[in-house]
């Protein structure tokens, strides 16, 4: 007679061992808990991440914001959950609320409906959802006007290109990405009316090797500056290897491609997190759809590389001042689309709704949606 | 489409296909011996991160390859223990290995994210051969790991179809009971090829972190392990077909990107779908009974071998 009992036990034991190790790794990310040394009560803040800070991109930028929050408000304890899929978001959000987190930041578009659902069950918890459009009494949304930083980085690219061809590696044709490409192109052509921006879609947010591949394709047709809307620095590395220039995105990408990166259009969530947590603690927070301008510090440019001349810097500063003062915004007419049709009349400023729905390319973009 | 365009696409296809090729060769060896290992993605990730760390700390990319090989083998030995010794479900164990590898590689690599590798493999032109028109530019201006894969394909093909060891491997995958009765050690054979398969997957992962990108980023394998698993079926468990298949799988994106730069509007989604469409077509063909023997799908694939159930 065979006795399967022992073997089944061994299989289970090995699987449990795996599972524990994986859970252990996942949790390595940074769960801080406890009370302050003086025994005072701390406010618990939860963060739900789509990826992990190891992506050197989107989630990394949010993680830096969380760290900034911890530095600025010592009375805060944070709990983070990494690598949360859209399907699992509702469970994770519920868990964070059950754990006593009073403020929860859901940092991915796909968490929108789960956030609304869970928020309805926990009315005394404040939920903030990044990049979505659904709100409730205790749910607000937040995002930044990245197109303003994109425009400024476009000025740098336009001045730098010698072939008058700028390449742009982009993930998916959605309004957020298209808006960025358009703003960037307006910047490029402000600095250099002869230049064009060539777009290649990768249909992935996260694949360093493919993103690099796409950048190489752009370099091979004569583009000498590479910009991107992806989650990794793959395109920057392609530019570095070929001795060309590039504009980074998400966070300062100069460390990975020091000879190529002139500047990066960066997210800076820290100040927003600090302000929001303070508002909730003071009881002054009310639900809103926050689309933060550059003057709030939520988006910006990373420090310039040594290859950027003072002339270019002062051009960027000049436009930056206009944007920061609110005297001028990027999508101010006249703006033509790819077919040469006037989309925004001279002197007119595009409203937020039109910007959020943008599904057309401005003149000077080469590629199709 | 001119000459330069074609050369550029094909040259990129070779580079993009190489990590998939290593992993697929490993999986072919493993499946030929009758064990399905769905942990390829996890083994590649662990190979990528350990290879990167070893190359960075020793200053020698070959040390990275060696490390990736050992790490991939170690990962695979877990699968071998579970499926060969404990006769666990191969699908479950393989999936667990992928989850485990994803978590483990992220944990090990935390401090190395986004660090540049000062000493990656660089392209080396092969004298004489690189001067061959067309083929020279595509095949012989690559890095050493690509050349290694060129050698590996005929070597594995010969091992599989030209040697007694290969015959034993296939026998174990086709009919382990018969092989056992002829004195082949089924358990040792399966252990060996599962581990060799893991080693090759490890090198495939390291190719990404040592040459292609080259840097460590979490989850940087980005699904190539799964493509390799599909490719094995596409290649009908034959190393030579795997070479062709991996260049098609790898090259299809490169082609898509290049077409976009020429304003040829082909949906990137459509191109992305193609390799899987091919795989489904092959699957349909393979599963027709009278094609089975000719194609060489291992009959005992996925089944645990138990001497007492003979």
Interface residues (C-beta under 8 A of the other chain):
Chain A: X2 X7 X10 X11 X14 X15 X18 X19 X21 X22 X23 X24 X25 X26 X28 X51 X52 X54 X55 X56 X198 X199 X200 X201 X202 X203 X204 X206 X207 X208 X209 X210 X212 X213 X214 X216 X217 X218 X220 X221 X232 X233 X234 X237 X255 X256 X257 X366 X367 X368
Chain B: X8 X12 X16 X19 X78 X81 X82 X86 X87 X88 X92 X96 X97 X99 X100 X102 X103 X104 X106 X107 X109 X110 X113 X114 X116 X208 X212 X213 X214 X215 X217 X218 X219 X220 X222 X223 X253 X254 X257 X258 X260 X261 X262 X263 X265 X268 X269 X272 X308
